[in-house]
């Protein structure tokens, strides 16, 4: 390998390294941004859990009220017959 060929090979390696380094930096930044989004999403979901439990409880209570009312109406209808 001549000196000129060696210089081109070295230059090629340097350029390749620069491209890889840039891609790694971009990938690292993307991973960091995604990690932050996942943390924020997890916090949002955790914040919704108490409200979901309250909603579930209220729905069950209302369902029981409606069920009891329907049962009363059916019983009244049976006694009228």
Steps between C-alpha positions, in 0.01 A plus 500: 500500500642834398506804725217658300284188533571493872392865530173428313433196719561703816284784370223251419519355850486846656193593291333169584566555868351851479181364336467225761562745782230735365253211469579388855445853631164518321401157628596594855294819479201306366528240776519774761190671356310171486599417856365836616174437312461158663560650845240771434252243368550277804443797729181589310368145525580487871311824546193359325481187716324659802244668273436172318438327834258775605319478166475122529358521851246767400393299195451190711292696753281647227461160338387355832247782543358439153496123556318544832245731337435255217459217752247712697305582187492135395383402848227763488392376157483143633284603796257689272431196288 
